[in-house]
Amino acid sequence: MAVLFNILQVEDNDGDALLIERALRRSDCQVVMTLVCTEQNMRKALSTAKYDIVLSDYNMPSFSGADALR
């Protein structure tokens, strides 16, 4: 049985985001992915929904993955 995960992905590269989503789907995970690329959009997403997992790029132009996870 597949497990459903609601995932917030903080990523500024659409190609990288797609690779991660494809890998998760191949592993028999059912995922609902929300992609954001700015701190403002991340904060809005976190305030409007609950996520099982937050995946974050480490180096982004406007903020870092460490900042995102704080």
MODELLER restraints for C-alpha pairs under 7 A, 6 or more apart:
rsr = mdl.restraints
at = mdl.atoms
rsr.add(forms.Gaussian(group=physical.xy_distance, feature=features.Distance(at['CA:2:A'], at['CA:28:A']), mean=5.54, stdev=0.5))
rsr.add(forms.Gaussian(group=physical.xy_distance, feature=features.Distance(at['CA:2:A'], at['CA:29:A']), mean=5.28, stdev=0.5))
rsr.add(forms.Gaussian(group=physical.xy_distance, feature=features.Distance(at['CA:2:A'], at['CA:30:A']), mean=6.07, stdev=0.5))
rsr.add(forms.Gaussian(group=physical.xy_distance, feature=features.Distance(at['CA:3:A'], at['CA:29:A']), mean=5.29, stdev=0.5))
rsr.add(forms.Gaussian(group=physical.xy_distance, feature=features.Distance(at['CA:3:A'], at['CA:30:A']), mean=5.77, stdev=0.5))
rsr.add(forms.Gaussian(group=physical.xy_distance, feature=features.Distance(at['CA:4:A'], at['CA:29:A']), mean=6.20, stdev=0.5))
rsr.add(forms.Gaussian(group=physical.xy_distance, feature=features.Distance(at['CA:4:A'], at['CA:30:A']), mean=4.55, stdev=0.5))
rsr.add(forms.Gaussian(group=physical.xy_distance, feature=features.Distance(at['CA:4:A'], at['CA:31:A']), mean=5.51, stdev=0.5))
rsr.add(forms.Gaussian(group=physical.xy_distance, feature=features.Distance(at['CA:5:A'], at['CA:30:A']), mean=6.33, stdev=0.5))
rsr.add(forms.Gaussian(group=physical.xy_distance, feature=features.Distance(at['CA:5:A'], at['CA:31:A']), mean=4.86, stdev=0.5))
rsr.add(forms.Gaussian(group=physical.xy_distance, feature=features.Distance(at['CA:5:A'], at['CA:32:A']), mean=6.32, stdev=0.5))
rsr.add(forms.Gaussian(group=physical.xy_distance, feature=features.Distance(at['CA:5:A'], at['CA:52:A']), mean=5.96, stdev=0.5))
rsr.add(forms.Gaussian(group=physical.xy_distance, feature=features.Distance(at['CA:6:A'], at['CA:31:A']), mean=5.88, stdev=0.5))
rsr.add(forms.Gaussian(group=physical.xy_distance, feature=features.Distance(at['CA:6:A'], at['CA:32:A']), mean=4.84, stdev=0.5))
rsr.add(forms.Gaussian(group=physical.xy_distance, feature=features.Distance(at['CA:6:A'], at['CA:33:A']), mean=6.28, stdev=0.5))
rsr.add(forms.Gaussian(group=physical.xy_distance, feature=features.Distance(at['CA:6:A'], at['CA:51:A']), mean=5.10, stdev=0.5))
rsr.add(forms.Gaussian(group=physical.xy_distance, feature=features.Distance(at['CA:6:A'], at['CA:52:A']), mean=5.34, stdev=0.5))
rsr.add(forms.Gaussian(group=physical.xy_distance, feature=features.Distance(at['CA:6:A'], at['CA:53:A']), mean=6.76, stdev=0.5))
rsr.add(forms.Gaussian(group=physical.xy_distance, feature=features.Distance(at['CA:7:A'], at['CA:31:A']), mean=6.86, stdev=0.5))
rsr.add(forms.Gaussian(group=physical.xy_distance, feature=features.Distance(at['CA:7:A'], at['CA:32:A']), mean=6.03, stdev=0.5))
rsr.add(forms.Gaussian(group=physical.xy_distance, feature=features.Distance(at['CA:7:A'], at['CA:33:A']), mean=4.97, stdev=0.5))
rsr.add(forms.Gaussian(group=physical.xy_distance, feature=features.Distance(at['CA:7:A'], at['CA:34:A']), mean=6.24, stdev=0.5))
rsr.add(forms.Gaussian(group=physical.xy_distance, feature=features.Distance(at['CA:7:A'], at['CA:51:A']), mean=5.49, stdev=0.5))
rsr.add(forms.Gaussian(group=physical.xy_distance, feature=features.Distance(at['CA:7:A'], at['CA:52:A']), mean=5.94, stdev=0.5))
rsr.add(forms.Gaussian(group=physical.xy_distance, feature=features.Distance(at['CA:7:A'], at['CA:53:A']), mean=4.94, stdev=0.5))
rsr.add(forms.Gaussian(group=physical.xy_distance, feature=features.Distance(at['CA:7:A'], at['CA:54:A']), mean=5.84, stdev=0.5))
rsr.add(forms.Gaussian(group=physical.xy_distance, feature=features.Distance(at['CA:8:A'], at['CA:33:A']), mean=6.00, stdev=0.5))
rsr.add(forms.Gaussian(group=physical.xy_distance, feature=features.Distance(at['CA:8:A'], at['CA:34:A']), mean=4.90, stdev=0.5))
rsr.add(forms.Gaussian(group=physical.xy_distance, feature=features.Distance(at['CA:8:A'], at['CA:35:A']), mean=6.14, stdev=0.5))
rsr.add(forms.Gaussian(group=physical.xy_distance, feature=features.Distance(at['CA:8:A'], at['CA:51:A']), mean=6.27, stdev=0.5))
rsr.add(forms.Gaussian(group=physical.xy_distance, feature=features.Distance(at['CA:8:A'], at['CA:53:A']), mean=6.36, stdev=0.5))
rsr.add(forms.Gaussian(group=physical.xy_distance, feature=features.Distance(at['CA:8:A'], at['CA:54:A']), mean=4.80, stdev=0.5))
rsr.add(forms.Gaussian(group=physical.xy_distance, feature=features.Distance(at['CA:8:A'], at['CA:55:A']), mean=6.29, stdev=0.5))
rsr.add(forms.Gaussian(group=physical.xy_distance, feature=features.Distance(at['CA:9:A'], at['CA:33:A']), mean=6.83, stdev=0.5))
rsr.add(forms.Gaussian(group=physical.xy_distance, feature=features.Distance(at['CA:9:A'], at['CA:34:A']), mean=5.97, stdev=0.5))
rsr.add(forms.Gaussian(group=physical.xy_distance, feature=features.Distance(at['CA:9:A'], at['CA:35:A']), mean=4.84, stdev=0.5))
rsr.add(forms.Gaussian(group=physical.xy_distance, feature=features.Distance(at['CA:9:A'], at['CA:36:A']), mean=6.29, stdev=0.5))
rsr.add(forms.Gaussian(group=physical.xy_distance, feature=features.Distance(at['CA:9:A'], at['CA:54:A']), mean=5.85, stdev=0.5))
rsr.add(forms.Gaussian(group=physical.xy_distance, feature=features.Distance(at['CA:9:A'], at['CA:55:A']), mean=4.78, stdev=0.5))
rsr.add(forms.Gaussian(group=physical.xy_distance, feature=features.Distance(at['CA:9:A'], at['CA:56:A']), mean=5.83, stdev=0.5))
rsr.add(forms.Gaussian(group=physical.xy_distance, feature=features.Distance(at['CA:10:A'], at['CA:35:A']), mean=6.06, stdev=0.5))
rsr.add(forms.Gaussian(group=physical.xy_distance, feature=features.Distance(at['CA:10:A'], at['CA:36:A']), mean=5.07, stdev=0.5))
rsr.add(forms.Gaussian(group=physical.xy_distance, feature=features.Distance(at['CA:10:A'], at['CA:37:A']), mean=5.51, stdev=0.5))
rsr.add(forms.Gaussian(group=physical.xy_distance, feature=features.Distance(at['CA:10:A'], at['CA:55:A']), mean=6.11, stdev=0.5))
rsr.add(forms.Gaussian(group=physical.xy_distance, feature=features.Distance(at['CA:10:A'], at['CA:56:A']), mean=4.52, stdev=0.5))
rsr.add(forms.Gaussian(group=physical.xy_distance, feature=features.Distance(at['CA:10:A'], at['CA:57:A']), mean=6.07, stdev=0.5))
rsr.add(forms.Gaussian(group=physical.xy_distance, feature=features.Distance(at['CA:11:A'], at['CA:17:A']), mean=6.33, stdev=0.5))
rsr.add(forms.Gaussian(group=physical.xy_distance, feature=features.Distance(at['CA:11:A'], at['CA:35:A']), mean=6.88, stdev=0.5))
rsr.add(forms.Gaussian(group=physical.xy_distance, feature=features.Distance(at['CA:11:A'], at['CA:36:A']), mean=6.29, stdev=0.5))
rsr.add(forms.Gaussian(group=physical.xy_distance, feature=features.Distance(at['CA:11:A'], at['CA:37:A']), mean=5.14, stdev=0.5))
rsr.add(forms.Gaussian(group=physical.xy_distance, feature=features.Distance(at['CA:11:A'], at['CA:56:A']), mean=6.09, stdev=0.5))
rsr.add(forms.Gaussian(group=physical.xy_distance, feature=features.Distance(at['CA:11:A'], at['CA:57:A']), mean=5.21, stdev=0.5))
rsr.add(forms.Gaussian(group=physical.xy_distance, feature=features.Distance(at['CA:12:A'], at['CA:37:A']), mean=4.73, stdev=0.5))
rsr.add(forms.Gaussian(group=physical.xy_distance, feature=features.Distance(at['CA:12:A'], at['CA:60:A']), mean=6.44, stdev=0.5))
rsr.add(forms.Gaussian(group=physical.xy_distance, feature=features.Distance(at['CA:36:A'], at['CA:42:A']), mean=5.82, stdev=0.5))
rsr.add(forms.Gaussian(group=physical.xy_distance, feature=features.Distance(at['CA:38:A'], at['CA:62:A']), mean=6.96, stdev=0.5))
rsr.add(forms.Gaussian(group=physical.xy_distance, feature=features.Distance(at['CA:39:A'], at['CA:63:A']), mean=6.95, stdev=0.5))
rsr.add(forms.Gaussian(group=physical.xy_distance, feature=features.Distance(at['CA:56:A'], at['CA:65:A']), mean=5.42, stdev=0.5))
rsr.add(forms.Gaussian(group=physical.xy_distance, feature=features.Distance(at['CA:57:A'], at['CA:65:A']), mean=5.42, stdev=0.5))
rsr.add(forms.Gaussian(group=physical.xy_distance, feature=features.Distance(at['CA:58:A'], at['CA:64:A']), mean=5.48, stdev=0.5))
rsr.add(forms.Gaussian(group=physical.xy_distance, feature=features.Distance(at['CA:58:A'], at['CA:65:A']), mean=3.99, stdev=0.5))
rsr.add(forms.Gaussian(group=physical.xy_distance, feature=features.Distance(at['CA:58:A'], at['CA:66:A']), mean=6.73, stdev=0.5))
rsr.add(forms.Gaussian(group=physical.xy_distance, feature=features.Distance(at['CA:59:A'], at['CA:65:A']), mean=6.24, stdev=0.5))
